[in-house]
Amino acid sequence: MPAPSSPAPRAPCSPRRSAGSARPWTAAPRPPRAPPASTGPSIGSPPPPAPSGGYTWRLTAHSRDGQGAGPRALRHDDPGLSAGRGGYGRTMSIQAVVWDVDDTLFDYTTADRLGMRAHLTTEGLLDDYDTVEQALARWREITDLQWARFAAGEATFEAQRRDRVRVFLGQELTDDEADAWFRRYRAHYEEVWTLFPDVLPVLDALAASHRHAVLSNSSLHVQDRKLRVLGVHDRFEAILCAAELGVSKPEARAFHAVCEAIGLAPHQVAYVGDHPEIDGRGAADAGLLSVWIDRGGAHATIEPPIGPHRIASLAELPSLLGTDSRFGAPSTFR
């Protein structure tokens, strides 16, 4: 997951339209579903108020220095989620679910580790490290640092990839040499691409009741192909990525952009992501119904922020959204 900073503005795009389209943010309609009754706000505008009797999502300031009461995430069985405080009363107005991709739908962490392990073995580079785990940890550390540069607008998407390779190898490679090394890694990485096992069941369960879209901090070139290979590309009517959008999560403009792309106001949209701050707090601050999928991975030790609903499996999502479906499970956070 990239760092929470915004890249330099670039031209936005949508996979449903060509780069030269006059309105590249608008998703094509998906018959037979009727067009939405309302349209989303312009990018950068504040979210509209919730409908009468609804809920305007608000967050308490989060202390990063450990002072004061610690923040918490709301469980979807939390007694505070009554009609008077939002909760279920608000979920009834949710018309669409927007998804993060890496470590939410797609098991990125496992694929990256297995792919890099195979690549380093093939390249004969494991002898440079005491253990395989040390080499993998070094690659992940460099990846996070270089991605932060990209997210801050200090490097292009391609440049951060090349610099990951150069720093990891400790060599001054040409662009072509760095690209070739990364392509060899990517071949191993793509061999182990897989969805989490709870993804297809929840997409099936919500197919008739909710529209679906993607908002990722990656690039459209990467995520569009990934979703096609994984067989779920056609499940989403819009796919927006930070590299083309010119703004990244957790900025509200990123979340409002995907709301505009599907023609809905933020309070009509739920966002599901694996990072408690970039996804969880970001979506809540932007006025969406925020759902943090906590799979117990790299972010499990992060103190959860106030606001996002916290689930351990996507099987809990239909119940949270109030969907009448046999598929669904109660919260495991008790």
MARKEDREN-951219 format. One record per residue (C-alpha): residue in three letters; x, y, z; residue number from 1. Coordinates in steps of 0.001 Angstrom, whole numbers. Example, Ala and Ser with C-alpha at 12.3 -4.5 7.8 and 13.67 -1.06 7.14 Angstrom:
// MARKEDREN-951219
+---------+---------+---------+---------+-----+
! residuo !      xx !      yy !      zz ! num !
+---------+---------+---------+---------+-----+
!     ALA !   12300 !   -4500 !    7800 !   1 !
!     SER !   13670 !   -1060 !    7140 !   2 !
+---------+---------+---------+---------+-----+
This chain:
// MARKEDREN-951219
+---------+---------+---------+---------+-----+
! residuo !      xx !      yy !      zz ! num !
+---------+---------+---------+---------+-----+
!     MET !       0 !       0 !       0 !   1 !
!     PRO !    1497 !    3339 !   -1026 !   2 !
!     ALA !    2128 !    6229 !    1312 !   3 !
!     PRO !    -681 !    8756 !    1908 !   4 !
!     SER !     558 !   11620 !    -260 !   5 !
!     SER !    -644 !   13030 !   -3540 !   6 !
!     PRO !    1311 !   12698 !   -6807 !   7 !
!     ALA !    1698 !   15603 !   -9168 !   8 !
!     PRO !   -1462 !   16181 !  -11208 !   9 !
!     ARG !   -1798 !   14134 !  -14341 !  10 !
!     ALA !   -4597 !   13635 !  -16791 !  11 !
!     PRO !   -7348 !   11439 !  -15309 !  12 !
!     CYS !   -8674 !    8492 !  -17196 !  13 !
!     SER !  -11214 !    5732 !  -17103 !  14 !
!     PRO !  -10891 !    2320 !  -18720 !  15 !
!     ARG !  -14317 !    2645 !  -20215 !  16 !
!     ARG !  -13247 !    5539 !  -22450 !  17 !
!     SER !  -10268 !    6357 !  -24583 !  18 !
!     ALA !   -7623 !    8789 !  -23466 !  19 !
!     GLY !   -8932 !   11390 !  -25885 !  20 !
!     SER !  -12528 !   11316 !  -24707 !  21 !
!     ALA !  -14054 !   14608 !  -23712 !  22 !
!     ARG !  -15317 !   13239 !  -20406 !  23 !
!     PRO !  -12909 !   10526 !  -19320 !  24 !
!     TRP !  -14318 !   10173 !  -15793 !  25 !
!     THR !  -17812 !    9016 !  -16677 !  26 !
!     ALA !  -18407 !    5288 !  -16525 !  27 !
!     ALA !  -20496 !    3713 !  -19260 !  28 !
!     PRO !  -23980 !    2631 !  -18099 !  29 !
!     ARG !  -24457 !   -1023 !  -17258 !  30 !
!     PRO !  -27845 !   -2186 !  -18506 !  31 !
!     PRO !  -30325 !   -3269 !  -17329 !  32 !
!     ARG !  -29735 !   -1200 !  -14214 !  33 !
!     ALA !  -31457 !    2198 !  -14427 !  34 !
!     PRO !  -29331 !    5361 !  -14333 !  35 !
!     PRO !  -28809 !    6789 !  -10843 !  36 !
!     ALA !  -31225 !    9437 !   -9682 !  37 !
!     SER !  -28512 !   11764 !   -8477 !  38 !
!     THR !  -25084 !   12787 !   -9649 !  39 !
!     GLY !  -21943 !   13122 !   -7606 !  40 !
!     PRO !  -20236 !   16333 !   -6638 !  41 !
!     SER !  -17544 !   18014 !   -8645 !  42 !
!     ILE !  -14046 !   16921 !   -7767 !  43 !
!     GLY !  -12738 !   18637 !   -4696 !  44 !
!     SER !  -16191 !   19738 !   -3519 !  45 !
!     PRO !  -17383 !   18741 !     -46 !  46 !
!     PRO !  -19746 !   15770 !     132 !  47 !
!     PRO !  -23440 !   16638 !     224 !  48 !
!     PRO !  -25322 !   16133 !    3481 !  49 !
!     ALA !  -26883 !   12778 !    4164 !  50 !
!     PRO !  -30609 !   12393 !    3473 !  51 !
!     SER !  -33085 !   13310 !    6180 !  52 !
!     GLY !  -32750 !   10832 !    8993 !  53 !
!     GLY !  -29386 !    9699 !    7628 !  54 !
!     TYR !  -25922 !   10226 !    8951 !  55 !
!     THR !  -23121 !   12626 !    8197 !  56 !
!     TRP !  -19848 !   10801 !    8753 !  57 !
!     ARG !  -17557 !   12593 !   11165 !  58 !
!     LEU !  -14210 !   11642 !   12656 !  59 !
!     THR !  -12540 !   12664 !   15871 !  60 !
!     ALA !   -8948 !   13840 !   15525 !  61 !
!     HIS !   -6569 !   10904 !   15824 !  62 !
!     SER !   -3671 !   11308 !   18248 !  63 !
!     ARG !    -433 !   10033 !   16736 !  64 !
!     ASP !    1673 !   10631 !   19861 !  65 !
!     GLY !    -209 !    8187 !   22049 !  66 !
!     GLN !   -1748 !   10912 !   24243 !  67 !
!     GLY !   -5376 !   10788 !   25225 !  68 !
!     ALA !   -7945 !    8132 !   24540 !  69 !
!     GLY !   -6988 !    5750 !   21771 !  70 !
!     PRO !   -9126 !    5629 !   18634 !  71 !
!     ARG !  -11091 !    2569 !   17674 !  72 !
!     ALA !  -12839 !    1159 !   14645 !  73 !
!     LEU !  -16556 !     488 !   14670 !  74 !
!     ARG !  -17596 !   -3131 !   14335 !  75 !
!     HIS !  -20761 !   -3715 !   12385 !  76 !
!     ASP !  -22298 !   -5305 !   15488 !  77 !
!     ASP !  -21234 !   -2347 !   17658 !  78 !
!     PRO !  -24082 !   -1267 !   19980 !  79 !
!     GLY !  -23308 !    2319 !   18973 !  80 !
!     LEU !  -24446 !    1611 !   15422 !  81 !
!     SER !  -28056 !    2465 !   16106 !  82 !
!     ALA !  -30306 !    4507 !   13867 !  83 !
!     GLY !  -29473 !    7573 !   15910 !  84 !
!     ARG !  -25715 !    7258 !   15311 !  85 !
!     GLY !  -25601 !    6175 !   11719 !  86 !
!     GLY !  -24852 !    2470 !   11444 !  87 !
!     TYR !  -27546 !     374 !    9862 !  88 !
!     GLY !  -29783 !    3357 !    9172 !  89 !
!     ARG !  -27137 !    4726 !    6851 !  90 !
!     THR !  -26241 !    1470 !    5133 !  91 !
!     MET !  -29733 !    1250 !    3685 !  92 !
!     SER !  -28899 !    4175 !    1381 !  93 !
!     ILE !  -25697 !    2583 !      26 !  94 !
!     GLN !  -26055 !    1941 !   -3707 !  95 !
!     ALA !  -22474 !    1084 !   -4690 !  96 !
!     VAL !  -19353 !    -516 !   -3276 !  97 !
!     VAL !  -15950 !     810 !   -4346 !  98 !
!     TRP !  -13013 !   -1503 !   -3808 !  99 !
!     ASP !   -9304 !   -1241 !   -3209 ! 100 !
!     VAL !   -7403 !   -3981 !   -5078 ! 101 !
!     ASP !   -4090 !   -5004 !   -3525 ! 102 !
!     ASP !   -4506 !   -6969 !    -280 ! 103 !
!     THR !   -8271 !   -6353 !    -432 ! 104 !
!     LEU !   -9385 !   -8334 !   -3484 ! 105 !
!     PHE !   -5990 !   -9587 !   -4664 ! 106 !
!     ASP !   -3517 !  -11279 !   -2308 ! 107 !
!     TYR !    -644 !   -8971 !   -3192 ! 108 !
!     THR !    1528 !   -9689 !    -167 ! 109 !
!     THR !    1635 !  -13433 !    -769 ! 110 !
!     ALA !    2178 !  -13046 !   -4524 ! 111 !
!     ASP !    4975 !  -10532 !   -4010 ! 112 !
!     ARG !    6778 !  -12744 !   -1492 ! 113 !
!     LEU !    6462 !  -15949 !   -3510 ! 114 !
!     GLY !    7297 !  -14240 !   -6778 ! 115 !
!     MET !   10362 !  -12470 !   -5398 ! 116 !
!     ARG !   11578 !  -15628 !   -3686 ! 117 !
!     ALA !   11440 !  -17505 !   -7013 ! 118 !
!     HIS !   13057 !  -14598 !   -8848 ! 119 !
!     LEU !   15965 !  -14234 !   -6411 ! 120 !
!     THR !   16570 !  -17963 !   -6571 ! 121 !
!     THR !   16646 !  -17878 !  -10370 ! 122 !
!     GLU !   18933 !  -14829 !  -10396 ! 123 !
!     GLY !   21302 !  -16408 !   -7872 ! 124 !
!     LEU !   20960 !  -13480 !   -5466 ! 125 !
!     LEU !   20023 !  -15275 !   -2249 ! 126 !
!     ASP !   23679 !  -15859 !   -1368 ! 127 !
!     ASP !   23955 !  -12111 !    -719 ! 128 !
!     TYR !   21642 !  -12444 !    2307 ! 129 !
!     ASP !   21744 !  -14474 !    5500 ! 130 !
!     THR !   18181 !  -15704 !    5007 ! 131 !
!     VAL !   15443 !  -15604 !    2404 ! 132 !
!     GLU !   13297 !  -13604 !    4819 ! 133 !
!     GLN !   16003 !  -10953 !    5084 ! 134 !
!     ALA !   16076 !  -10549 !    1305 ! 135 !
!     LEU !   12288 !  -10351 !    1077 ! 136 !
!     ALA !   12099 !   -7812 !    3897 ! 137 !
!     ARG !   14710 !   -5681 !    2134 ! 138 !
!     TRP !   12716 !   -5750 !   -1124 ! 139 !
!     ARG !    9508 !   -4778 !     669 ! 140 !
!     GLU !   11236 !   -1931 !    2520 ! 141 !
!     ILE !   12632 !    -524 !    -726 ! 142 !
!     THR !    9273 !    -939 !   -2444 ! 143 !
!     ASP !    7522 !    1062 !     286 ! 144 !
!     LEU !   10103 !    3867 !     163 ! 145 !
!     GLN !   10086 !    4181 !   -3615 ! 146 !
!     TRP !    6295 !    4045 !   -3748 ! 147 !
!     ALA !    6173 !    6887 !   -1253 ! 148 !
!     ARG !    8247 !    8969 !   -3691 ! 149 !
!     PHE !    5786 !    8176 !   -6469 ! 150 !
!     ALA !    2793 !    9009 !   -4294 ! 151 !
!     ALA !    4393 !   12329 !   -3365 ! 152 !
!     GLY !    4873 !   13202 !   -7016 ! 153 !
!     GLU !    8671 !   12920 !   -6805 ! 154 !
!     ALA !    8940 !   10093 !   -9357 ! 155 !
!     THR !    6901 !    8641 !  -12184 ! 156 !
!     PHE !    5384 !    5194 !  -11903 ! 157 !
!     GLU !    8070 !    3763 !  -14196 ! 158 !
!     ALA !   10883 !    5581 !  -12381 ! 159 !
!     GLN !    9924 !    4210 !   -8980 ! 160 !
!     ARG !   10012 !     694 !  -10421 ! 161 !
!     ARG !   13490 !    1210 !  -11861 ! 162 !
!     ASP !   14784 !    2761 !   -8656 ! 163 !
!     ARG !   13455 !    -166 !   -6643 ! 164 !
!     VAL !   15668 !   -2433 !   -8719 ! 165 !
!     ARG !   18721 !    -150 !   -8585 ! 166 !
!     VAL !   18558 !     318 !   -4816 ! 167 !
!     PHE !   17920 !   -3373 !   -4171 ! 168 !
!     LEU !   20853 !   -4472 !   -6345 ! 169 !
!     GLY !   23094 !   -1560 !   -5379 ! 170 !
!     GLN !   23947 !   -1022 !   -9032 ! 171 !
!     GLU !   23747 !    1910 !  -11455 ! 172 !
!     LEU !   21629 !     222 !  -14095 ! 173 !
!     THR !   20353 !    1820 !  -17276 ! 174 !
!     ASP !   16597 !    2143 !  -17670 ! 175 !
!     ASP !   16564 !    -817 !  -20072 ! 176 !
!     GLU !   18553 !   -2984 !  -17656 ! 177 !
!     ALA !   16315 !   -2113 !  -14716 ! 178 !
!     ASP !   13189 !   -2718 !  -16809 ! 179 !
!     ALA !   14482 !   -6121 !  -17934 ! 180 !
!     TRP !   15231 !   -7174 !  -14334 ! 181 !
!     PHE !   11771 !   -6088 !  -13205 ! 182 !
!     ARG !   10097 !   -7941 !  -16089 ! 183 !
!     ARG !   11833 !  -11145 !  -15029 ! 184 !
!     TYR !   10580 !  -10618 !  -11469 ! 185 !
!     ARG !    7085 !   -9829 !  -12700 ! 186 !
!     ALA !    6897 !  -13113 !  -14610 ! 187 !
!     HIS !    7388 !  -15038 !  -11346 ! 188 !
!     TYR !    5039 !  -12670 !   -9491 ! 189 !
!     GLU !    2202 !  -13073 !  -11973 ! 190 !
!     GLU !    2430 !  -16854 !  -11831 ! 191 !
!     VAL !    1108 !  -16752 !   -8265 ! 192 !
!     TRP !   -1611 !  -14119 !   -8673 ! 193 !
!     THR !   -4789 !  -15085 !   -6855 ! 194 !
!     LEU !   -7912 !  -13568 !   -5364 ! 195 !
!     PHE !   -8683 !  -14025 !   -1696 ! 196 !
!     PRO !  -11188 !  -16876 !   -1302 ! 197 !
!     ASP !  -13924 !  -14592 !      55 ! 198 !
!     VAL !  -13910 !  -12267 !   -2991 ! 199 !
!     LEU !  -16025 !  -14098 !   -5579 ! 200 !
!     PRO !  -18722 !  -15113 !   -3064 ! 201 !
!     VAL !  -19210 !  -11527 !   -1888 ! 202 !
!     LEU !  -19206 !  -10101 !   -5422 ! 203 !
!     ASP !  -21852 !  -12663 !   -6354 ! 204 !
!     ALA !  -23895 !  -11890 !   -3245 ! 205 !
!     LEU !  -23880 !   -8132 !   -3918 ! 206 !
!     ALA !  -24169 !   -8271 !   -7719 ! 207 !
!     ALA !  -27918 !   -7660 !   -7831 ! 208 !
!     SER !  -28130 !   -5143 !   -4981 ! 209 !
!     HIS !  -25101 !   -2894 !   -5478 ! 210 !
!     ARG !  -23009 !   -1368 !   -8238 ! 211 !
!     HIS !  -19241 !   -1884 !   -8087 ! 212 !
!     ALA !  -16135 !     139 !   -8945 ! 213 !
!     VAL !  -12423 !     253 !   -8113 ! 214 !
!     LEU !  -10224 !    3011 !   -6676 ! 215 !
!     SER !   -6543 !    2068 !   -6398 ! 216 !
!     ASN !   -3349 !    3932 !   -5588 ! 217 !
!     SER !   -1582 !    2025 !   -8360 ! 218 !
!     SER !   -1712 !    2630 !  -12117 ! 219 !
!     LEU !   -4507 !    1766 !  -14506 ! 220 !
!     HIS !   -2115 !    -180 !  -16737 ! 221 !
!     VAL !   -1273 !   -2488 !  -13827 ! 222 !
!     GLN !   -4670 !   -2891 !  -12209 ! 223 !
!     ASP !   -6732 !   -3133 !  -15395 ! 224 !
!     ARG !   -4631 !   -6055 !  -16596 ! 225 !
!     LYS !   -4547 !   -7644 !  -13146 ! 226 !
!     LEU !   -8334 !   -7627 !  -12837 ! 227 !
!     ARG !   -8640 !   -9127 !  -16321 ! 228 !
!     VAL !   -6186 !  -11927 !  -15533 ! 229 !
!     LEU !   -8010 !  -12641 !  -12283 ! 230 !
!     GLY !  -11326 !  -12823 !  -14155 ! 231 !
!     VAL !  -13191 !  -10038 !  -12344 ! 232 !
!     HIS !  -12643 !   -7003 !  -14586 ! 233 !
!     ASP !  -16224 !   -7037 !  -15888 ! 234 !
!     ARG !  -17589 !   -6882 !  -12351 ! 235 !
!     PHE !  -16644 !   -3193 !  -12116 ! 236 !
!     GLU !  -18191 !    -371 !  -14094 ! 237 !
!     ALA !  -15356 !    2067 !  -13366 ! 238 !
!     ILE !  -11690 !    1604 !  -12486 ! 239 !
!     LEU !   -9751 !    4653 !  -11301 ! 240 !
!     CYS !   -6085 !    4706 !  -10317 ! 241 !
!     ALA !   -3890 !    7357 !   -8731 ! 242 !
!     ALA !   -1218 !    7361 !  -11430 ! 243 !
!     GLU !   -3710 !    8604 !  -14029 ! 244 !
!     LEU !   -6055 !   10410 !  -11675 ! 245 !
!     GLY !   -3400 !   12776 !  -10373 ! 246 !
!     VAL !   -4460 !   12388 !   -6742 ! 247 !
!     SER !   -4141 !    9458 !   -4382 ! 248 !
!     LYS !   -5869 !    8114 !   -1294 ! 249 !
!     PRO !   -6347 !    9213 !    1442 ! 250 !
!     GLU !   -7162 !   12592 !    -134 ! 251 !
!     ALA !  -10899 !   13183 !    -351 ! 252 !
!     ARG !  -10576 !   14225 !   -4014 ! 253 !
!     ALA !   -9640 !   10662 !   -4942 ! 254 !
!     PHE !  -12741 !    9229 !   -3293 ! 255 !
!     HIS !  -14964 !   11973 !   -4712 ! 256 !
!     ALA !  -13580 !   11243 !   -8195 ! 257 !
!     VAL !  -14808 !    7664 !   -8135 ! 258 !
!     CYS !  -18167 !    8793 !   -6755 ! 259 !
!     GLU !  -18470 !   11195 !   -9692 ! 260 !
!     ALA !  -17436 !    8455 !  -12112 ! 261 !
!     ILE !  -20420 !    6320 !  -11060 ! 262 !
!     GLY !  -22782 !    9257 !  -10620 ! 263 !
!     LEU !  -23424 !    8905 !   -6895 ! 264 !
!     ALA !  -22923 !   11128 !   -3872 ! 265 !
!     PRO !  -20377 !    9989 !   -1259 ! 266 !
!     HIS !  -23049 !    9076 !    1290 ! 267 !
!     GLN !  -24445 !    6566 !   -1228 ! 268 !
!     VAL !  -21124 !    4734 !   -1602 ! 269 !
!     ALA !  -19230 !    2269 !     586 ! 270 !
!     TYR !  -15472 !    1899 !     272 ! 271 !
!     VAL !  -13655 !   -1321 !    1211 ! 272 !
!     GLY !   -9883 !   -1336 !    1698 ! 273 !
!     ASP !   -7155 !   -3019 !    3738 ! 274 !
!     HIS !   -5281 !      -6 !    5131 ! 275 !
!     PRO !   -6823 !    1571 !    8257 ! 276 !
!     GLU !   -5516 !    5062 !    7467 ! 277 !
!     ILE !   -5184 !    5330 !    3684 ! 278 !
!     ASP !   -8419 !    3457 !    3015 ! 279 !
!     GLY !  -10316 !    3459 !    6303 ! 280 !
!     ARG !   -9870 !    6991 !    7556 ! 281 !
!     GLY !   -9557 !    8440 !    4053 ! 282 !
!     ALA !  -12917 !    7101 !    2912 ! 283 !
!     ALA !  -14639 !    8119 !    6146 ! 284 !
!     ASP !  -13224 !   11640 !    5958 ! 285 !
!     ALA !  -14495 !   11906 !    2380 ! 286 !
!     GLY !  -18041 !   11074 !    3473 ! 287 !
!     LEU !  -18257 !    7473 !    2251 ! 288 !
!     LEU !  -19328 !    4518 !    4353 ! 289 !
!     SER !  -15864 !    3227 !    5212 ! 290 !
!     VAL !  -15155 !    -480 !    5670 ! 291 !
!     TRP !  -11714 !   -1640 !    6795 ! 292 !
!     ILE !  -10991 !   -5261 !    5884 ! 293 !
!     ASP !   -8494 !   -6317 !    8553 ! 294 !
!     ARG !   -7044 !   -9624 !    7387 ! 295 !
!     GLY !   -4432 !   -9627 !   10139 ! 296 !
!     GLY !   -1600 !   -8699 !    7800 ! 297 !
!     ALA !     981 !   -5924 !    7833 ! 298 !
!     HIS !   -1478 !   -3377 !    9273 ! 299 !
!     ALA !   -2852 !   -5585 !   12061 ! 300 !
!     THR !    -713 !   -3839 !   14689 ! 301 !
!     ILE !   -1853 !    -349 !   13666 ! 302 !
!     GLU !   -4239 !    1182 !   16164 ! 303 !
!     PRO !   -7526 !    1456 !   14272 ! 304 !
!     PRO !   -8961 !    4912 !   13632 ! 305 !
!     ILE !  -12397 !    6018 !   14707 ! 306 !
!     GLY !  -15019 !    5681 !   12004 ! 307 !
!     PRO !  -14392 !    2786 !    9625 ! 308 !
!     HIS !  -16393 !    -363 !   10152 ! 309 !
!     ARG !  -13902 !   -3158 !   10812 ! 310 !
!     ILE !  -14386 !   -6626 !    9367 ! 311 !
!     ALA !  -12102 !   -9654 !    9247 ! 312 !
!     SER !  -13661 !  -11260 !    6184 ! 313 !
!     LEU !  -15620 !  -10018 !    3191 ! 314 !
!     ALA !  -18258 !  -12554 !    4215 ! 315 !
!     GLU !  -19309 !   -9949 !    6797 ! 316 !
!     LEU !  -19951 !   -7228 !    4216 ! 317 !
!     PRO !  -23490 !   -8169 !    3031 ! 318 !
!     SER !  -24696 !   -8187 !    6619 ! 319 !
!     LEU !  -23113 !   -4800 !    7251 ! 320 !
!     LEU !  -24806 !   -3369 !    4158 ! 321 !
!     GLY !  -28127 !   -4842 !    5174 ! 322 !
!     THR !  -28298 !   -7046 !    2086 ! 323 !
!     ASP !  -30897 !   -9795 !    2127 ! 324 !
!     SER !  -28595 !  -12679 !    1266 ! 325 !
!     ARG !  -27836 !  -16144 !    2568 ! 326 !
!     PHE !  -24171 !  -15298 !    2159 ! 327 !
!     GLY !  -22928 !  -13317 !    5115 ! 328 !
!     ALA !  -21390 !  -13689 !    8524 ! 329 !
!     PRO !  -21537 !  -11767 !   11801 ! 330 !
!     SER !  -18586 !   -9689 !   12849 ! 331 !
!     THR !  -15658 !  -11616 !   14296 ! 332 !
!     PHE !  -14498 !   -8594 !   16307 ! 333 !
!     ARG !  -16247 !   -8973 !   19645 ! 334 !
+---------+---------+---------+---------+-----+
